């Protein structure tokens, strides 16, 4: 069996997590939890009711204190919940302090939106058409920090490739750590620039325009993106999502059309006549008890905003004149703890034209921790 652990993203993600947890060792961390804004998704500790007690002899008082300590000792999950809350509160306080650097002298600071942090630890097992078994242990992370007094500038750290389509197979996804900044220039236009954490670093940038409109029970999400990086060149992605929600059932139609210079060069060498174009479409049918606020288009199109429930995704992808891959994915996701810790199981079967339509089975399972709360629909 061959394993590809992906140590670079693991180390980088642990560094990011460490930066968030480091302030906990400061005595101000506990104060941050107590004074956290009510709108932030922090679980407040409920204070114990103070009660008057009669005087008792010293020996009996000692016994009573020890019994009380045993009664009120934290369980394992209570301790984990406390670490989660303190981590979020302390990291958000650092963001508020960072925003203060950009406040003009004599003016009040704008309210800082909740910091978004997601860490996922998946395990992927892939059964190839030749019956060989491979495994991967990638680490996925998404951090989004909004600095309102810096003209709504956003700082992000992510392992999600913004230039891939939702139907990209697990084994082909680029999970390199990306660090960059983004800004909304107009109401529906966002520009971003950053680097991939590689040696040497890979510089990239993209500009996207998207909107949302509703007609009856359906919501429509058109999106147009132009991208470039120093390694693969330029490209564009046109995507469209139609979503119909009828609590708790959801039907979602997704489609993407992508052109990239890197693929065009590859197609020209192969002489297949596709000229760098590829398309992807899918149908998602889900039962959702809870959904996350997921602004990332790629994750939204893949149904990754599901927090509790089950979803089935049927996908079809290929080139202009071909149907290359057919896939079926079942996603089950449930809550482990307090609306912030989740488990997920994703079995997927793919049939590829290049392998004479032989099947490839992928089983992905793991846990996911979020630090910005959920949204019921």
N, C-alpha and C positions, 0 to 999 in steps of 0.2 A: 504494500500500500504506500502511496506517495503522498506526503503532506506538504502543504505550502502555507506556513503559519503567518507570513506577512509581518515580520518583526518591526519594520520601519513605521507603518501606521500605528502599530501597537504602542511603540515607545513614544511617538509624537502625541498620541491620544492620552497616554498616561501623564505626559508633561502638561497638557491642557487641563486635565482633571486636577493635577497637583496644584496648578496655579489657582484653581477655584477653591481648593480645600485648604491651601496654605494659611489664609486669614483665620481659619478656625483656631489656630494655635495662639492667636492674639486674644487677649481678654475681652476685646470689644466684640467678639463674635457672638457671645451670648446676648449682649445688649442689642445687636442687630436683629436678632430674632424677636426680642420683646418689642422693639419699636418698628417692626416692618410694616409697610403700608398695607392696609386692609385689602386692597385690590390685588396684591401680589399673591400667587398661588402657594402661600406658605401655610402649613398647618400649625395653628397656634396651640401651644400647650395650655391645657385648662388648669388654672390655679386651684389648689386644694382649698376647701373652705376652712377658715380658721375657727376653732372651737375652744372654748374655755374648759380647762380641766382642773379638778381639785388637786390640792397638794398631796403628794404621796411620799412615802419614805424614799431615801436615796436608792436603796437596793431595788425596791420595786420600780422606781423610775427608770433605772438602768435596764431592767428586764423589759419594761414597756417600750423603751426607745429601741431596743434591739428587735422586738417583735414588730414595731412599726416600720423599721427599716426593711425587714424581710417582706412585710406586706406590700410596701410601696417600691420594692426593688424593680428596676426596669427589666422587662423581658427582652429577648433578642430583637424582636420586631419593633418594639418601642424604641430601643436604642438605634436601630437602623432608621426609623422615621425621624428621630431627633437629628441624626447625622445629615439626613437629606435636607431637613428644614434649615439647619445651621449652614450647610454648604450653600444653599440657594441664597439665604439672607446675607451671608458674608460676601459672596461674589457679587450680588446685586448692589451692595453698599459700595464696593470698589468701582462699579460702573457709574453710580451716582457721583462718586468723588471724581472720576475721570471726566464726567460731563461738566463738573464745576470748573474745569480748566478753560472751557470755552464760553463761560458766562461773562458778558461785558460788565465792567466795573459799575456798581450801583444799580444793577438790574437783578430781578429775581430769576432763579433758574427754572426752566421748564420741567414739567413732570417727566421722569424717565420711565418709559414703558418696561414691563417685566422682561428680564433677560431670558433668552431661550437657550436651553441646553438639553441635548439628547445624546445618550450614549447607548449603543447597542453592541451586544456580544453574541454574534451568531456563530453557529457551527454548520458548515456545508459539506455534505457527503454527495459525491457525484458518481453514479454508475454509468460508465461509458458504453457505447454500442458494442465494444469488444469485451464487455463484462469486467473490465478493470475498474477498480474503485479508487477514487482520489478524494482528498479532503482538504478543506481550507478553514482557517480560523481568522477571518478578517475582523478588524475592529472598526465600527462605524460611529462617527461622531458628528454632531451639528451644533455649533454655537453661534448665536446671533445676538449681537449687542447693538442697541440703538442709542445714539448720542444726539438728542434733539437739539441741543444748543450749538452743535456743529453742522447746522443746516440739514438735519435729519440724516446724518451720515450713519451707516451701519458697518460694523466690523464683523466678519464672519470667519469661522473655522469649520470646514466640512470635509467629509470623505465622499460626498455625492457628486458625481460628474454632471455638471449642468448641461453638457452637450450630448448626452446619450438619450436614446429613446426608451420609453417605458418597457418595451418588449426585449431589451438587450439581455441575453442570457447571463446568468450569474457568473459563469466562468470568464466572460468577456468584459465584465465591468471594470472600469478603472477606479479603484478605491484609494488613490493617492490622496494624502492630506493636502488640502487647499486652504490658503490663508489670503484674505483680501478685504477690500472695502467695496461697498455698494451705496448708491444714492439714487433717490427718485427725483429725476429732473423735472418731469411733469407728472400729472396725475396718473397716467398709465404707462410711463416710460421709465425704465430703470437701467442704469449703467453700472458695470462692475469691472474691477481689475484686481489681479492678485497673482500669486505664484503657487506652483505645485512644490511640495516639500520633497525635492529630489536633489541628487548631486550629478550635474549642476541643476539649480532651480529652473523650472519652466514657467515663463511669464505667459499669462493669458488675459483675455478681456472679452466681454460680451455686452451687447445692448439688446434689451427685450422690450416689447410693447404688448400689453395685454389688458383685457377688460372683462367685465362680467355683465351679462344682461339676462333678464328673466322673462319668459313668455309662458303664462299659465303655471303648470307644475314643473316645468323644465327650466334649468339654468344652463347657460351657454358660456364657455370659457375659451375664446380664441386667443392665441398667443403667437407672436412672431419674434424670433431671436436670430441675431447675427453674432457670430463668435469668431475668435482668432486666438491661436497660441503659437509660440515661437517654434514649436516642435512639429505640429501637424498642419499648420496653415489655417486658412479661413474656412468658413462654412455658414450654413443657415439651417434653422429648423422651423417649420410651420406646423403648429399643433392645434387641435380642436377637441374640446370635451363637452359633451352634453350629459347633464346629470339630472335625474328625476328622483326626488326623495318623497317617500310616503311612509312615515314613521311606523316601524323601524326598518323598512325595506328600501333598498337603494339600487337603481339601475344606472349604469354609467357607460357611455359610448366614448371611446378615445381613439384618436388617429393622429399620426405624425408623418411628415414628409421631410426628409433630411438630405442635404447635399454637403459634402465636405471635399476639400481639395486632396486630402490624404487618400480618401477612397477613390477619387477620380484618377489619381496617379496609379493606384493599384489596379483599377479597372482597365486603364489604357494598356498597362503591361500585360494583363490577362486577355485583353481583346474581347471582353464579354458584352460590350456595347451599353453598359449601364451608366457610364460617364459620371460616377460619383453619387448617384441617387439611390436612396433606399426609403422604404415606407414601412409603417407599422400601424396596425389597428387592433382593437380589442374590445371585448364586451365584459363588463364587470357586473355581477349580480350578487348583492350582499345583504346580510342581516346584521345591522349595527346597533348595539346598545349604547355605544359611546364612540365619538369621533374626535380626533385631535385637530387643532387649528394648524393646518399644514400649508404654508405659503409656497413651498418648493413645488414647481410644476411637475417635475419628473416623478417625485414621490406621490403626488396627488393622482397623476395618471395611472400609476401602478397600484392604487388602492391602499397606499401605506398610511393614509390618515385614519385607518381603522384602529380603534383602541380596544374595543371589546365586541366580539362577534365573529362571523364567518363570511368569507367572500370567495367567489369563484371567478377566475379570470380566464377567458378563452382568447388566445392571441394568434395573429397571423402576420408574418413579415416577409419582406423580400425586396427584390430590385424592380425596376420599371417593367421588365418583361418576364419576371419569374416570381414564383412563390417558394421561398427558401425554407421557412421554418413555420411549423404549426405547434402550438403549445397550449397546455392546460395547467393552471395553477390553482391550488386550494389554499387559502390563508385562514388560519384560525388563530385568534389572539384573545388573550384573557388577562384579567387583573390578578396580580399577586399581592399587591399591598397598596392601599390608601390612594388610589388613582394616580400613582406615579411610577409603580414598578409593574411591568407586564411581561408575559411570556408569549412566544409566538411559535407556530409550527407551519411550515410551508412546503408541502410536497408538490413537485412540478414534473411534468412529463413533456419532452420535446421530441418532435420528429423533424429531422433536417434532410433537405434534398441532397446535400453533399454526402451524407452517409446512407444514401439509398433508402431514405425514410425509416432508418432504424431508430429506435427509441433511446433517449438519454433521460435518466431519472435523477432528479436532484432533490435531496431532502435538506431543508434549512430549518434549524430550530435554535432558540436562544432566548435571552432576556433583554429587555429594553428599559432604561430608566429615563424619565423625562422630568424637567424642572420648570415647566411653565403651565401645567394643568391641562385639563381636558374640556371638551365641549360636547354636551349631550345634544342629540338632534332627534 
